[in-house]
Amino acid sequence: MIMPEARPVIIPIRAFKRTLFRLQEYSIFVFENLYALPSVWRYRKDTLEQMYLIGAQAFMIVFLAGLFMGVIMSIESGHRLETFGAKLLVGRTTSLALVRELGPVITGLLMAARTGAKNASELGSMQVSEQIDALRAFGTNPIEKLAVPRLVASLVMFFPLTLIADLVGLLGGMFVSDLWLHVDKSFYWHSAIYDLKMKDLFVGFAKPFVFAFFISTISCYYGLTTTGGTIGVGRAAVNAVVVASVVVLFNDFIFTKVVWSIL
């Protein structure tokens, strides 16, 4: 019999054990995805379909997010720099903020919400309706058929989406700096491009691949381990979005602190 005084200690221990068990299951799931990557050619139609659903259909939301990020950054930084007589540097601050941080992170968070919820809810519905068991009964590996196409599609499409957010943000910042701050377009682009270093581009363009890998694998893992009927599907979708978003921010910290220091 457990004494009442011991329950506050036992509950966190059990939660910690469940977390470790989840982490172990996820690690095995990631290994199975990597091992099954050669099967992507066999399911290339599924991969192309997921590329359309994950990438092409997300174009508008990424476009608008990048546009508003660039406009806001130009307005905020431009007004601050104008007080010091340095408003010509608005292009530099906007490009550095977009390429290194805002572009990849905002795109990653949007995709964690959109793609994460999509993958978890789709696969979770298949899991609770026993469609996954039916695939196994017919000799089809669910990871090869369902998870790997989503992983490859995310790895392929997240980078161009991030690039779109960066370019649209820079264009929005250019129009704002020209119309409201009266900064010539040539000065804006010179400041925006000249001050970008190779490590800025490396950090900004490497993040989408890392974000895509974790968002896809986390959401597919939660989807394929769904239990509890329709309520479980909703719970899996919420957990996938929350965990993927936290992992995106954590990986952004790793790139900003560790990789930046190494380079």
N, C-alpha and C positions, 0 to 999 in steps of 0.2 A: 504493500500500500504506500502510495506517494503522499508524503506530508504536504499540507497546503503551503508551507513556507518554501518547499522546493520547487513548486510549479513555476514561479517566475524565472527560475534558472533553467528548468528543463525545456520550456517553450522556445527560448532563443537557440538552445542547442539543437533541438529538432529542426528548427528553421534553417540553421547553418548546415545540418546534414542534408536536408533536402536541396539546398543550394549547391552543395558539392556534388550531389547525385545528378542534378540537372547539368552542371558543368561537365561532368564526366560523360553523360549521354550526348551532350552537344559536341564534345571533342571527337567522340566516335563518329557522330553524324558528319562532321566536317571531313574526317579522314575518308569516310565512304563516298562523299561527294568528290573529293580529289581523285580517289581511285577510279571513280566511274566517269571521269571527264572524257575519256576516249569514246564513250558511247554517244557523244553529242551529235556526231555525224549521222548516226542511225535515226535520231529523233530531230533531225534538222528542221522539219516542218514545224514541230512544236517550238523549237528555239526561235524560228523566224516569227511565229505568232506571238511569242512572249516579248520579242524585241519590239514588235509593233505596240503591244498593250502597255509595256513598261516604258518604252522610250517615246514613240511617236505620239501617243495619246497624252503624254505628260508635257508636251512641248509648250502649250499655252500657259500652264501654271508656272513653269520655269521661266518662260519669256517675261511674264508679268512680274515675277519675283525679282529677276535680274534688273528689269527696268526700274522698278521702284527702289531697289537697293542703290543703284547708281545715282538716281535723282536725289535720294535722301543724303547719300554720302557727299555729293557735290554741294548741296545746300548747307549742310552742317559744317563741313570742313571749310567751304568757301567763306562763310560768314566769320568763322573763327580766324582764318588766315587773313581776312581783309582788315581786321583790327590791327594786325602787325605789318600791314603793307606787303603781304606775301601771297596774295590771292592767285598769282600765276602758278603756285605749287599745287593748286587744287587737282590737277590731273595726276600728279604723283601720289597724293594721298588716296585718291579714288582708285587708281589702278592697283596700288599695293594692298589696299583693304579688300578689293574684290578678288584679285588673283590669289592672294595668299590665304584669306580667311573667309570673307562673306560669300563669295561665289561657291566654293566647295561645300561649306558648312550648311548654308541655307538650302542648297540643292540636295544635300544629303539628308537634312531633316525633312524636307518635303517628300523625298523619295522614301524615307523611313516610314512616314505616315501613309503615303499612297501605296507604294509597292509592298510595304510590310503588312498593311491591313489586307491588301488584295491576296497575297500569297497565303497568309495565315487563314483567312476566311474560306478561300477556295479549297485548300487542302484539308482544312478542318472539317468542312462540310462533307468532303469525300471520305474522310476518316470515320466520322460518326454515322454516315450512311452505308458503311462497309464497302464502299467502292475500292478502297485501298486493298482490302482483303481479297476482293474479286480479282484485282490485278495480280496479286501474288498467286492466286489459285490458277490463273492462266499462264503462269511462268514469267510474268513481267516484273522487273525490279522497279518499285515505285520511285526509288531515288534516281535511277537512270531516266525514267519516263517523265517524272514530275519536277524533281528538285534540280537536276543538272541543267535542263533547258532554261529554267528561271535564273540559275546562277550565271550561266554564260551570257544570257540576254542582259542581265544587269551589268556585268563586267564590260560588255560592248557598248551599252547605251548611256551609262552614267557619265562617261567622259565627254561625249559631245553635248549632253545636256548641261554640264558644268561650263563647257566652253561657250555655249549659247548664253548662259547667264552672265558670264564675264563680259562678252562682247556687247550684249545689249545694255548691260550696266554702264560700260564705258561710253557708249553712244548716248545714253540718257544723261550721263554726267556732262558730256560735251555740250548738249543742247542747253542744259541748265546753266552751265558756266558761261555760255555765249549770250544767252538771252537775259539772264538776271545778274550775273557777275561781270559781264562785259569782258570776258577773257577770250582772246582770239583763239580760233580752233587750232591753228598751227602751234601756238604756245601750249595749248592743252595737250595735244597729242605728243609733242616733243617731251613734255614733262611726264606724261603717262608712260611712254615707251622707253625713254632714255634711262630712267631710274630703275627699271626692272632688271634684276640680276638673274643669272641662270639658276641660282638656288631658289629664288622666288618662284620661277616657273616650275622647277622640279617639285617643290613642296605643294604648290597649288594644283599641279596636274597629276601628282601621285595620289593625292587624297581620294579622288573619285573611285579609283580601283579598290582601295582598301575599304571605303565606305560601302561600295557595291557588294563586295564579298561578304561582309558581316551582315548587312541588311538582308541579303538574299538567304544566307544560311540560317540566320536567326529566325526569320519569318517562316521559312519552310520547316524548320525544326519544330516550332510551336504548332504549325498546322498539322504535321504528321503525328504529333503526340497528343492531339486533342482528345479529350474525354468529357463525358457529361452532356451529350446532346447539343441542342441549339444554344443553351446557356454556355456550354464549354466552348463553342465556336466563337461567341462574342468575347469570352474571357481570353481565349488564345490570341485573337486579333489585337485586343488591348495590350496584352503582355508583349506581343511581338513589336508593336509600335513603341511602347515605353522602353523596352530593353534595347531595341535597335537605335533609338534616339540617344540614349545614354552612351551607348558604345560609340556612336558617331562623335559625340562631344569628347569622350575619353581619347579616341584615336586622334582627334584634332589637337588635343593637349600634347599627345606623344610627338606628333609631327612638329608642333610649334616649339616645344622645349628640347626634345632629344635630338630629332633629326636636324633641326636648325642649328643646334650647338655643334653637331658633328660636321656639318657642311661649312 
